Amino acid sequence: MTLAGALSIVVLFSAADGVDRSPVDLAVTSDDRWAVTANETADTVSLVDLVAGRVVDELPCGRRPSAVAISADDRLVLAAGAYSGDLTLYALADGKLRETARLAVGAEPRG
């Protein structure tokens, strides 16, 4: 699936249940199987199964997430909460995200 296809899934998901998530960043695993989005207005991250074409998990993160990143081994996800000034670390395994740590880093962490 292309990056544009992944964004289309996220946009459809955002409208499907009437909740405005406003995805503002996207990271894709090295095998193109999973995408993770930072959902700014929902204060969440979503895990998208790019093969099935659907969102399979969504978890809270810091306020107004502005960026997400996936580790080179595809096992960890990091989300930056711009308004809360924190980084949230998740484990990615078996099609699920699990929060493992939250670290206060100061105002508006980016990238």
Secondary structure, 3 states (H helix, E strand, C coil): CCHHHHHHHHHHHHHHCCCCCCEEEEEECCCCCEEEEEECCCCEEEEEECCCCEEEEEEECCCCEEEEEECCCCCEEEEEECCCCEEEEEEEECCEEEEEEEEECCCCCCC
